[in-house]
Amino acid sequence: MLAYYLYPFAPETEPKEYTKQDLMNPQKVEELFDYCQILEGTITRQGWEFLIKYYGYNRLFEIDKRSGWLCERTDGSIEEYIECVEYEIKSMPE
């Protein structure tokens, strides 16, 4: 599983999974970032690896600017954004 969204008011429901095909669509990535911002979405280590390889940090930063998730924690620099992404990856369980 690369990423998922769990509807918070129906915990008994299955999470909505994001596939590689989904994550190849920048609008879906922005949607996922929006869910992550409100703590309803999760990107796995494998998901981050895919996103970084497919988009690169610069493109992810541009997508994130529209969402306002991790870029809100930075001073607006790509270097600090990369640090935020790396922190997210390290905080995921093995």
Gaussian input, Z-matrix of N, CA and C with variables (Angstrom, degrees):
# hf/3-21g

backbone

0 1
 N
 C     1     B1
 C     2     B2     1     A1
 N     3     B3     2     A2     1     D1
 C     4     B4     3     A3     2     D2
 C     5     B5     4     A4     3     D3
 N     6     B6     5     A5     4     D4
 C     7     B7     6     A6     5     D5
 C     8     B8     7     A7     6     D6
 N     9     B9     8     A8     7     D7
 C    10    B10     9     A9     8     D8
 C    11    B11    10    A10     9     D9
 N    12    B12    11    A11    10    D10
 C    13    B13    12    A12    11    D11
 C    14    B14    13    A13    12    D12
 N    15    B15    14    A14    13    D13
 C    16    B16    15    A15    14    D14
 C    17    B17    16    A16    15    D15
 N    18    B18    17    A17    16    D16
 C    19    B19    18    A18    17    D17
 C    20    B20    19    A19    18    D18
 N    21    B21    20    A20    19    D19
 C    22    B22    21    A21    20    D20
 C    23    B23    22    A22    21    D21
 N    24    B24    23    A23    22    D22
 C    25    B25    24    A24    23    D23
 C    26    B26    25    A25    24    D24
 N    27    B27    26    A26    25    D25
 C    28    B28    27    A27    26    D26
 C    29    B29    28    A28    27    D27
 N    30    B30    29    A29    28    D28
 C    31    B31    30    A30    29    D29
 C    32    B32    31    A31    30    D30
 N    33    B33    32    A32    31    D31
 C    34    B34    33    A33    32    D32
 C    35    B35    34    A34    33    D33
 N    36    B36    35    A35    34    D34
 C    37    B37    36    A36    35    D35
 C    38    B38    37    A37    36    D36
 N    39    B39    38    A38    37    D37
 C    40    B40    39    A39    38    D38
 C    41    B41    40    A40    39    D39
 N    42    B42    41    A41    40    D40
 C    43    B43    42    A42    41    D41
 C    44    B44    43    A43    42    D42
 N    45    B45    44    A44    43    D43
 C    46    B46    45    A45    44    D44
 C    47    B47    46    A46    45    D45
 N    48    B48    47    A47    46    D46
 C    49    B49    48    A48    47    D47
 C    50    B50    49    A49    48    D48
 N    51    B51    50    A50    49    D49
 C    52    B52    51    A51    50    D50
 C    53    B53    52    A52    51    D51
 N    54    B54    53    A53    52    D52
 C    55    B55    54    A54    53    D53
 C    56    B56    55    A55    54    D54
 N    57    B57    56    A56    55    D55
 C    58    B58    57    A57    56    D56
 C    59    B59    58    A58    57    D57
 N    60    B60    59    A59    58    D58
 C    61    B61    60    A60    59    D59
 C    62    B62    61    A61    60    D60
 N    63    B63    62    A62    61    D61
 C    64    B64    63    A63    62    D62
 C    65    B65    64    A64    63    D63
 N    66    B66    65    A65    64    D64
 C    67    B67    66    A66    65    D65
 C    68    B68    67    A67    66    D66
 N    69    B69    68    A68    67    D67
 C    70    B70    69    A69    68    D68
 C    71    B71    70    A70    69    D69
 N    72    B72    71    A71    70    D70
 C    73    B73    72    A72    71    D71
 C    74    B74    73    A73    72    D72
 N    75    B75    74    A74    73    D73
 C    76    B76    75    A75    74    D74
 C    77    B77    76    A76    75    D75
 N    78    B78    77    A77    76    D76
 C    79    B79    78    A78    77    D77
 C    80    B80    79    A79    78    D78
 N    81    B81    80    A80    79    D79
 C    82    B82    81    A81    80    D80
 C    83    B83    82    A82    81    D81
 N    84    B84    83    A83    82    D82
 C    85    B85    84    A84    83    D83
 C    86    B86    85    A85    84    D84
 N    87    B87    86    A86    85    D85
 C    88    B88    87    A87    86    D86
 C    89    B89    88    A88    87    D87
 N    90    B90    89    A89    88    D88
 C    91    B91    90    A90    89    D89
 C    92    B92    91    A91    90    D90
 N    93    B93    92    A92    91    D91
 C    94    B94    93    A93    92    D92
 C    95    B95    94    A94    93    D93
 N    96    B96    95    A95    94    D94
 C    97    B97    96    A96    95    D95
 C    98    B98    97    A97    96    D96
 N    99    B99    98    A98    97    D97
 C   100   B100    99    A99    98    D98
 C   101   B101   100   A100    99    D99
 N   102   B102   101   A101   100   D100
 C   103   B103   102   A102   101   D101
 C   104   B104   103   A103   102   D102
 N   105   B105   104   A104   103   D103
 C   106   B106   105   A105   104   D104
 C   107   B107   106   A106   105   D105
 N   108   B108   107   A107   106   D106
 C   109   B109   108   A108   107   D107
 C   110   B110   109   A109   108   D108
 N   111   B111   110   A110   109   D109
 C   112   B112   111   A111   110   D110
 C   113   B113   112   A112   111   D111
 N   114   B114   113   A113   112   D112
 C   115   B115   114   A114   113   D113
 C   116   B116   115   A115   114   D114
 N   117   B117   116   A116   115   D115
 C   118   B118   117   A117   116   D116
 C   119   B119   118   A118   117   D117
 N   120   B120   119   A119   118   D118
 C   121   B121   120   A120   119   D119
 C   122   B122   121   A121   120   D120
 N   123   B123   122   A122   121   D121
 C   124   B124   123   A123   122   D122
 C   125   B125   124   A124   123   D123
 N   126   B126   125   A125   124   D124
 C   127   B127   126   A126   125   D125
 C   128   B128   127   A127   126   D126
 N   129   B129   128   A128   127   D127
 C   130   B130   129   A129   128   D128
 C   131   B131   130   A130   129   D129
 N   132   B132   131   A131   130   D130
 C   133   B133   132   A132   131   D131
 C   134   B134   133   A133   132   D132
 N   135   B135   134   A134   133   D133
 C   136   B136   135   A135   134   D134
 C   137   B137   136   A136   135   D135
 N   138   B138   137   A137   136   D136
 C   139   B139   138   A138   137   D137
 C   140   B140   139   A139   138   D138
 N   141   B141   140   A140   139   D139
 C   142   B142   141   A141   140   D140
 C   143   B143   142   A142   141   D141
 N   144   B144   143   A143   142   D142
 C   145   B145   144   A144   143   D143
 C   146   B146   145   A145   144   D144
 N   147   B147   146   A146   145   D145
 C   148   B148   147   A147   146   D146
 C   149   B149   148   A148   147   D147
 N   150   B150   149   A149   148   D148
 C   151   B151   150   A150   149   D149
 C   152   B152   151   A151   150   D150
 N   153   B153   152   A152   151   D151
 C   154   B154   153   A153   152   D152
 C   155   B155   154   A154   153   D153
 N   156   B156   155   A155   154   D154
 C   157   B157   156   A156   155   D155
 C   158   B158   157   A157   156   D156
 N   159   B159   158   A158   157   D157
 C   160   B160   159   A159   158   D158
 C   161   B161   160   A160   159   D159
 N   162   B162   161   A161   160   D160
 C   163   B163   162   A162   161   D161
 C   164   B164   163   A163   162   D162
 N   165   B165   164   A164   163   D163
 C   166   B166   165   A165   164   D164
 C   167   B167   166   A166   165   D165
 N   168   B168   167   A167   166   D166
 C   169   B169   168   A168   167   D167
 C   170   B170   169   A169   168   D168
 N   171   B171   170   A170   169   D169
 C   172   B172   171   A171   170   D170
 C   173   B173   172   A172   171   D171
 N   174   B174   173   A173   172   D172
 C   175   B175   174   A174   173   D173
 C   176   B176   175   A175   174   D174
 N   177   B177   176   A176   175   D175
 C   178   B178   177   A177   176   D176
 C   179   B179   178   A178   177   D177
 N   180   B180   179   A179   178   D178
 C   181   B181   180   A180   179   D179
 C   182   B182   181   A181   180   D180
 N   183   B183   182   A182   181   D181
 C   184   B184   183   A183   182   D182
 C   185   B185   184   A184   183   D183
 N   186   B186   185   A185   184   D184
 C   187   B187   186   A186   185   D185
 C   188   B188   187   A187   186   D186
 N   189   B189   188   A188   187   D187
 C   190   B190   189   A189   188   D188
 C   191   B191   190   A190   189   D189
 N   192   B192   191   A191   190   D190
 C   193   B193   192   A192   191   D191
 C   194   B194   193   A193   192   D192
 N   195   B195   194   A194   193   D193
 C   196   B196   195   A195   194   D194
 C   197   B197   196   A196   195   D195
 N   198   B198   197   A197   196   D196
 C   199   B199   198   A198   197   D197
 C   200   B200   199   A199   198   D198
 N   201   B201   200   A200   199   D199
 C   202   B202   201   A201   200   D200
 C   203   B203   202   A202   201   D201
 N   204   B204   203   A203   202   D202
 C   205   B205   204   A204   203   D203
 C   206   B206   205   A205   204   D204
 N   207   B207   206   A206   205   D205
 C   208   B208   207   A207   206   D206
 C   209   B209   208   A208   207   D207
 N   210   B210   209   A209   208   D208
 C   211   B211   210   A210   209   D209
 C   212   B212   211   A211   210   D210
 N   213   B213   212   A212   211   D211
 C   214   B214   213   A213   212   D212
 C   215   B215   214   A214   213   D213
 N   216   B216   215   A215   214   D214
 C   217   B217   216   A216   215   D215
 C   218   B218   217   A217   216   D216
 N   219   B219   218   A218   217   D217
 C   220   B220   219   A219   218   D218
 C   221   B221   220   A220   219   D219
 N   222   B222   221   A221   220   D220
 C   223   B223   222   A222   221   D221
 C   224   B224   223   A223   222   D222
 N   225   B225   224   A224   223   D223
 C   226   B226   225   A225   224   D224
 C   227   B227   226   A226   225   D225
 N   228   B228   227   A227   226   D226
 C   229   B229   228   A228   227   D227
 C   230   B230   229   A229   228   D228
 N   231   B231   230   A230   229   D229
 C   232   B232   231   A231   230   D230
 C   233   B233   232   A232   231   D231
 N   234   B234   233   A233   232   D232
 C   235   B235   234   A234   233   D233
 C   236   B236   235   A235   234   D234
 N   237   B237   236   A236   235   D235
 C   238   B238   237   A237   236   D236
 C   239   B239   238   A238   237   D237
 N   240   B240   239   A239   238   D238
 C   241   B241   240   A240   239   D239
 C   242   B242   241   A241   240   D240
 N   243   B243   242   A242   241   D241
 C   244   B244   243   A243   242   D242
 C   245   B245   244   A244   243   D243
 N   246   B246   245   A245   244   D244
 C   247   B247   246   A246   245   D245
 C   248   B248   247   A247   246   D246
 N   249   B249   248   A248   247   D247
 C   250   B250   249   A249   248   D248
 C   251   B251   250   A250   249   D249
 N   252   B252   251   A251   250   D250
 C   253   B253   252   A252   251   D251
 C   254   B254   253   A253   252   D252
 N   255   B255   254   A254   253   D253
 C   256   B256   255   A255   254   D254
 C   257   B257   256   A256   255   D255
 N   258   B258   257   A257   256   D256
 C   259   B259   258   A258   257   D257
 C   260   B260   259   A259   258   D258
 N   261   B261   260   A260   259   D259
 C   262   B262   261   A261   260   D260
 C   263   B263   262   A262   261   D261
 N   264   B264   263   A263   262   D262
 C   265   B265   264   A264   263   D263
 C   266   B266   265   A265   264   D264
 N   267   B267   266   A266   265   D265
 C   268   B268   267   A267   266   D266
 C   269   B269   268   A268   267   D267
 N   270   B270   269   A269   268   D268
 C   271   B271   270   A270   269   D269
 C   272   B272   271   A271   270   D270
 N   273   B273   272   A272   271   D271
 C   274   B274   273   A273   272   D272
 C   275   B275   274   A274   273   D273
 N   276   B276   275   A275   274   D274
 C   277   B277   276   A276   275   D275
 C   278   B278   277   A277   276   D276
 N   279   B279   278   A278   277   D277
 C   280   B280   279   A279   278   D278
 C   281   B281   280   A280   279   D279

   B1=1.4500
   B2=1.5313
   B3=1.3237
   B4=1.4630
   B5=1.5262
   B6=1.3104
   B7=1.4587
   B8=1.5209
   B9=1.3279
   B10=1.4551
   B11=1.5139
   B12=1.3193
   B13=1.4579
   B14=1.5118
   B15=1.3154
   B16=1.4542
   B17=1.5131
   B18=1.3158
   B19=1.4555
   B20=1.5265
   B21=1.3279
   B22=1.4687
   B23=1.5200
   B24=1.3094
   B25=1.4581
   B26=1.5190
   B27=1.3092
   B28=1.4640
   B29=1.5227
   B30=1.3326
   B31=1.4713
   B32=1.5208
   B33=1.3294
   B34=1.4629
   B35=1.5227
   B36=1.3234
   B37=1.4599
   B38=1.5241
   B39=1.2970
   B40=1.4591
   B41=1.5266
   B42=1.3243
   B43=1.4674
   B44=1.5274
   B45=1.3250
   B46=1.4645
   B47=1.5209
   B48=1.3053
   B49=1.4608
   B50=1.5203
   B51=1.3213
   B52=1.4651
   B53=1.5269
   B54=1.3140
   B55=1.4611
   B56=1.5343
   B57=1.3196
   B58=1.4681
   B59=1.5177
   B60=1.3270
   B61=1.4666
   B62=1.5284
   B63=1.3303
   B64=1.4630
   B65=1.5224
   B66=1.3288
   B67=1.4676
   B68=1.5241
   B69=1.3088
   B70=1.4616
   B71=1.5292
   B72=1.3162
   B73=1.4506
   B74=1.5363
   B75=1.3334
   B76=1.4663
   B77=1.5323
   B78=1.3316
   B79=1.4671
   B80=1.5234
   B81=1.3262
   B82=1.4653
   B83=1.5323
   B84=1.3288
   B85=1.4673
   B86=1.5242
   B87=1.3152
   B88=1.4627
   B89=1.5341
   B90=1.3324
   B91=1.4671
   B92=1.5316
   B93=1.3279
   B94=1.4627
   B95=1.5187
   B96=1.3331
   B97=1.4660
   B98=1.5287
   B99=1.3318
   B100=1.4679
   B101=1.5321
   B102=1.3334
   B103=1.4666
   B104=1.5271
   B105=1.3246
   B106=1.4680
   B107=1.5326
   B108=1.2966
   B109=1.4641
   B110=1.5265
   B111=1.3297
   B112=1.4662
   B113=1.5330
   B114=1.3288
   B115=1.4663
   B116=1.5274
   B117=1.3159
   B118=1.4593
   B119=1.5277
   B120=1.3076
   B121=1.4585
   B122=1.5111
   B123=1.3116
   B124=1.4597
   B125=1.5192
   B126=1.3198
   B127=1.4607
   B128=1.5174
   B129=1.3171
   B130=1.4613
   B131=1.5316
   B132=1.3219
   B133=1.4764
   B134=1.5280
   B135=1.3307
   B136=1.4649
   B137=1.5255
   B138=1.3194
   B139=1.4596
   B140=1.5116
   B141=1.3352
   B142=1.4671
   B143=1.5221
   B144=1.3300
   B145=1.4702
   B146=1.5254
   B147=1.3286
   B148=1.4596
   B149=1.5234
   B150=1.3330
   B151=1.4661
   B152=1.5272
   B153=1.3119
   B154=1.4676
   B155=1.5296
   B156=1.3260
   B157=1.4656
   B158=1.5309
   B159=1.3248
   B160=1.4670
   B161=1.5274
   B162=1.3269
   B163=1.4674
   B164=1.5227
   B165=1.3073
   B166=1.4603
   B167=1.5191
   B168=1.3065
   B169=1.4642
   B170=1.5296
   B171=1.3163
   B172=1.4692
   B173=1.5236
   B174=1.3276
   B175=1.4719
   B176=1.5316
   B177=1.3361
   B178=1.4669
   B179=1.5231
   B180=1.3149
   B181=1.4612
   B182=1.5274
   B183=1.3269
   B184=1.4647
   B185=1.5306
   B186=1.3242
   B187=1.4695
   B188=1.5268
   B189=1.3073
   B190=1.4623
   B191=1.5243
   B192=1.3136
   B193=1.4716
   B194=1.5283
   B195=1.3195
   B196=1.4676
   B197=1.5328
   B198=1.3238
   B199=1.4616
   B200=1.5291
   B201=1.3206
   B202=1.4576
   B203=1.5172
   B204=1.3189
   B205=1.4592
   B206=1.5312
   B207=1.3098
   B208=1.4609
   B209=1.5182
   B210=1.3154
   B211=1.4623
   B212=1.5258
   B213=1.3337
   B214=1.4715
   B215=1.5238
   B216=1.3298
   B217=1.4674
   B218=1.5243
   B219=1.3152
   B220=1.4647
   B221=1.5189
   B222=1.3255
   B223=1.4597
   B224=1.5269
   B225=1.3292
   B226=1.4594
   B227=1.5144
   B228=1.3299
   B229=1.4609
   B230=1.5227
   B231=1.3111
   B232=1.4629
   B233=1.5201
   B234=1.3230
   B235=1.4633
   B236=1.5322
   B237=1.3036
   B238=1.4641
   B239=1.5234
   B240=1.3171
   B241=1.4616
   B242=1.5331
   B243=1.3123
   B244=1.4653
   B245=1.5201
   B246=1.3199
   B247=1.4681
   B248=1.5211
   B249=1.3272
   B250=1.4675
   B251=1.5218
   B252=1.3256
   B253=1.4663
   B254=1.5239
   B255=1.3228
   B256=1.4605
   B257=1.5254
   B258=1.3244
   B259=1.4606
   B260=1.5237
   B261=1.3279
   B262=1.4578
   B263=1.5231
   B264=1.3221
   B265=1.4798
   B266=1.5201
   B267=1.3252
   B268=1.4634
   B269=1.5261
   B270=1.3206
   B271=1.4666
   B272=1.5251
   B273=1.3420
   B274=1.4593
   B275=1.5224
   B276=1.3442
   B277=1.4669
   B278=1.5160
   B279=1.3035
   B280=1.4755
   B281=1.5069
   A1=108.23
   A2=116.43
   A3=121.12
   A4=112.47
   A5=115.94
   A6=120.61
   A7=107.57
   A8=115.22
   A9=118.58
   A10=111.11
   A11=113.89
   A12=123.42
   A13=106.31
   A14=117.12
   A15=121.76
   A16=108.82
   A17=115.47
   A18=120.90
   A19=108.31
   A20=118.15
   A21=120.51
   A22=115.43
   A23=118.85
   A24=120.51
   A25=113.03
   A26=116.24
   A27=121.26
   A28=109.00
   A29=116.88
   A30=119.80
   A31=113.95
   A32=117.45
   A33=119.65
   A34=111.80
   A35=118.35
   A36=121.15
   A37=110.67
   A38=115.00
   A39=120.89
   A40=109.56
   A41=117.37
   A42=118.21
   A43=110.83
   A44=115.30
   A45=120.86
   A46=106.96
   A47=116.69
   A48=121.20
   A49=110.67
   A50=115.00
   A51=122.10
   A52=107.63
   A53=116.02
   A54=122.30
   A55=109.90
   A56=115.62
   A57=119.68
   A58=110.30
   A59=115.46
   A60=120.39
   A61=110.27
   A62=116.54
   A63=120.52
   A64=110.84
   A65=115.25
   A66=120.07
   A67=113.47
   A68=117.01
   A69=120.22
   A70=110.58
   A71=116.85
   A72=123.19
   A73=108.53
   A74=118.95
   A75=120.87
   A76=113.65
   A77=117.82
   A78=119.74
   A79=111.19
   A80=116.64
   A81=120.66
   A82=110.62
   A83=116.37
   A84=119.77
   A85=109.46
   A86=116.92
   A87=120.50
   A88=110.52
   A89=116.62
   A90=121.06
   A91=110.51
   A92=116.33
   A93=121.06
   A94=110.69
   A95=117.27
   A96=120.76
   A97=110.49
   A98=116.80
   A99=120.49
   A100=110.34
   A101=117.08
   A102=120.50
   A103=111.23
   A104=116.53
   A105=120.02
   A106=110.43
   A107=116.29
   A108=121.61
   A109=111.17
   A110=117.54
   A111=120.23
   A112=111.15
   A113=115.58
   A114=124.29
   A115=113.87
   A116=116.64
   A117=121.02
   A118=111.82
   A119=117.51
   A120=122.23
   A121=110.70
   A122=115.52
   A123=121.77
   A124=109.30
   A125=115.56
   A126=121.95
   A127=106.77
   A128=116.69
   A129=121.13
   A130=110.12
   A131=115.43
   A132=119.35
   A133=110.61
   A134=115.92
   A135=120.17
   A136=110.41
   A137=116.25
   A138=120.30
   A139=111.89
   A140=116.18
   A141=119.62
   A142=111.01
   A143=116.69
   A144=119.59
   A145=110.29
   A146=116.39
   A147=120.23
   A148=111.02
   A149=117.08
   A150=120.76
   A151=111.55
   A152=116.94
   A153=120.83
   A154=110.29
   A155=116.08
   A156=119.31
   A157=111.01
   A158=116.99
   A159=121.08
   A160=112.08
   A161=117.59
   A162=121.55
   A163=113.79
   A164=116.92
   A165=120.15
   A166=109.52
   A167=116.74
   A168=120.93
   A169=112.83
   A170=117.39
   A171=119.36
   A172=112.11
   A173=116.97
   A174=120.33
   A175=110.44
   A176=117.39
   A177=119.84
   A178=110.96
   A179=116.25
   A180=121.30
   A181=110.03
   A182=116.91
   A183=120.92
   A184=111.32
   A185=116.47
   A186=120.01
   A187=109.56
   A188=116.41
   A189=121.30
   A190=111.83
   A191=117.63
   A192=119.97
   A193=110.68
   A194=116.89
   A195=120.11
   A196=110.61
   A197=115.73
   A198=120.61
   A199=111.43
   A200=116.38
   A201=120.14
   A202=113.73
   A203=117.78
   A204=120.29
   A205=110.61
   A206=118.44
   A207=121.43
   A208=112.83
   A209=117.21
   A210=119.16
   A211=111.33
   A212=116.91
   A213=120.11
   A214=111.73
   A215=116.59
   A216=121.34
   A217=112.52
   A218=117.06
   A219=120.61
   A220=111.26
   A221=114.20
   A222=120.58
   A223=111.10
   A224=116.08
   A225=120.69
   A226=113.84
   A227=117.32
   A228=119.82
   A229=110.80
   A230=115.47
   A231=120.98
   A232=110.15
   A233=117.72
   A234=121.25
   A235=110.94
   A236=115.78
   A237=119.23
   A238=110.73
   A239=117.06
   A240=120.34
   A241=110.16
   A242=116.78
   A243=120.98
   A244=109.86
   A245=117.63
   A246=120.92
   A247=110.79
   A248=117.89
   A249=121.66
   A250=111.17
   A251=116.77
   A252=120.56
   A253=109.47
   A254=117.40
   A255=120.92
   A256=111.38
   A257=117.29
   A258=121.09
   A259=110.27
   A260=117.46
   A261=121.55
   A262=110.36
   A263=116.19
   A264=120.54
   A265=109.76
   A266=117.44
   A267=121.00
   A268=112.65
   A269=116.71
   A270=119.69
   A271=113.07
   A272=117.47
   A273=120.47
   A274=109.68
   A275=117.68
   A276=119.62
   A277=110.59
   A278=114.92
   A279=121.06
   A280=110.69
   D1=130.55
   D2=-178.92
   D3=-90.30
   D4=-39.87
   D5=-179.17
   D6=-163.52
   D7=161.07
   D8=178.11
   D9=-155.96
   D10=162.07
   D11=176.43
   D12=-123.73
   D13=129.65
   D14=178.29
   D15=-115.28
   D16=116.33
   D17=-179.80
   D18=-64.56
   D19=116.95
   D20=-169.94
   D21=-69.92
   D22=-22.52
   D23=-175.81
   D24=-94.64
   D25=2.05
   D26=176.72
   D27=-139.91
   D28=68.02
   D29=-174.86
   D30=-61.01
   D31=-18.09
   D32=179.52
   D33=-77.19
   D34=-11.85
   D35=-179.78
   D36=-80.41
   D37=154.90
   D38=177.44
   D39=-71.60
   D40=143.92
   D41=177.15
   D42=-68.24
   D43=151.46
   D44=174.48
   D45=-82.86
   D46=118.64
   D47=-179.07
   D48=-88.99
   D49=146.35
   D50=172.91
   D51=-106.69
   D52=124.03
   D53=179.76
   D54=-92.07
   D55=174.02
   D56=174.14
   D57=-57.70
   D58=-42.60
   D59=179.29
   D60=-58.26
   D61=-44.28
   D62=177.84
   D63=-60.23
   D64=-46.86
   D65=-174.34
   D66=-74.76
   D67=-6.58
   D68=173.72
   D69=-81.37
   D70=-6.26
   D71=178.80
   D72=-101.54
   D73=113.61
   D74=-177.24
   D75=-56.90
   D76=-31.42
   D77=178.24
   D78=-66.96
   D79=-36.27
   D80=177.06
   D81=-68.34
   D82=-36.87
   D83=177.53
   D84=-65.41
   D85=-42.55
   D86=177.09
   D87=-61.55
   D88=-42.57
   D89=176.57
   D90=-58.81
   D91=-45.62
   D92=179.01
   D93=-61.99
   D94=-44.45
   D95=177.81
   D96=-59.83
   D97=-38.58
   D98=177.25
   D99=-61.08
   D100=-44.12
   D101=177.93
   D102=-64.78
   D103=-40.07
   D104=178.68
   D105=-63.05
   D106=-37.16
   D107=-178.60
   D108=-61.17
   D109=-34.15
   D110=179.94
   D111=-102.16
   D112=19.73
   D113=174.30
   D114=63.07
   D115=29.74
   D116=177.21
   D117=-110.79
   D118=-9.78
   D119=179.52
   D120=-117.94
   D121=153.18
   D122=178.31
   D123=-137.27
   D124=137.06
   D125=174.03
   D126=-112.34
   D127=122.64
   D128=-179.64
   D129=-76.32
   D130=170.46
   D131=175.56
   D132=-57.12
   D133=-43.57
   D134=179.47
   D135=-64.20
   D136=-35.70
   D137=177.36
   D138=-64.10
   D139=-45.51
   D140=177.48
   D141=-62.59
   D142=-42.74
   D143=178.94
   D144=-57.94
   D145=-44.45
   D146=178.66
   D147=-63.01
   D148=-48.96
   D149=-177.91
   D150=-59.42
   D151=-44.18
   D152=-179.24
   D153=-65.44
   D154=-43.10
   D155=-179.48
   D156=-67.47
   D157=-41.55
   D158=-175.77
   D159=-75.23
   D160=-44.72
   D161=-174.40
   D162=-101.34
   D163=-32.63
   D164=-170.36
   D165=80.10
   D166=159.80
   D167=-177.10
   D168=-63.34
   D169=-39.15
   D170=-177.18
   D171=-62.35
   D172=-44.80
   D173=-179.85
   D174=-68.64
   D175=-40.32
   D176=176.59
   D177=-60.95
   D178=-38.89
   D179=178.48
   D180=-61.42
   D181=-42.02
   D182=178.51
   D183=-64.66
   D184=-41.95
   D185=177.67
   D186=-64.78
   D187=-42.64
   D188=-178.76
   D189=-64.84
   D190=-32.95
   D191=178.17
   D192=-60.10
   D193=-36.15
   D194=178.12
   D195=-70.21
   D196=-35.81
   D197=-179.57
   D198=-79.05
   D199=-42.87
   D200=-178.25
   D201=83.85
   D202=25.28
   D203=-177.82
   D204=-83.34
   D205=-88.81
   D206=-176.08
   D207=-72.85
   D208=-31.36
   D209=-177.28
   D210=-63.56
   D211=-22.57
   D212=177.33
   D213=-66.95
   D214=-20.74
   D215=-179.23
   D216=-89.68
   D217=-0.36
   D218=-173.90
   D219=-111.58
   D220=172.92
   D221=175.07
   D222=-87.87
   D223=9.86
   D224=179.97
   D225=94.27
   D226=2.56
   D227=-179.51
   D228=-96.07
   D229=149.59
   D230=177.78
   D231=-64.81
   D232=-33.93
   D233=-179.30
   D234=-62.16
   D235=-44.75
   D236=179.44
   D237=-70.65
   D238=-34.05
   D239=176.13
   D240=-61.39
   D241=-44.44
   D242=178.79
   D243=-60.06
   D244=-41.13
   D245=177.15
   D246=-60.35
   D247=-41.22
   D248=178.25
   D249=-63.41
   D250=-43.21
   D251=179.01
   D252=-63.41
   D253=-45.40
   D254=179.85
   D255=-62.04
   D256=-36.08
   D257=175.79
   D258=-64.29
   D259=-43.11
   D260=178.40
   D261=-59.83
   D262=-43.67
   D263=-179.52
   D264=-63.53
   D265=-46.46
   D266=-178.50
   D267=-65.02
   D268=-28.15
   D269=-178.45
   D270=-80.31
   D271=-9.03
   D272=178.97
   D273=-78.47
   D274=142.11
   D275=176.91
   D276=-63.41
   D277=150.29
   D278=179.70
   D279=-64.46

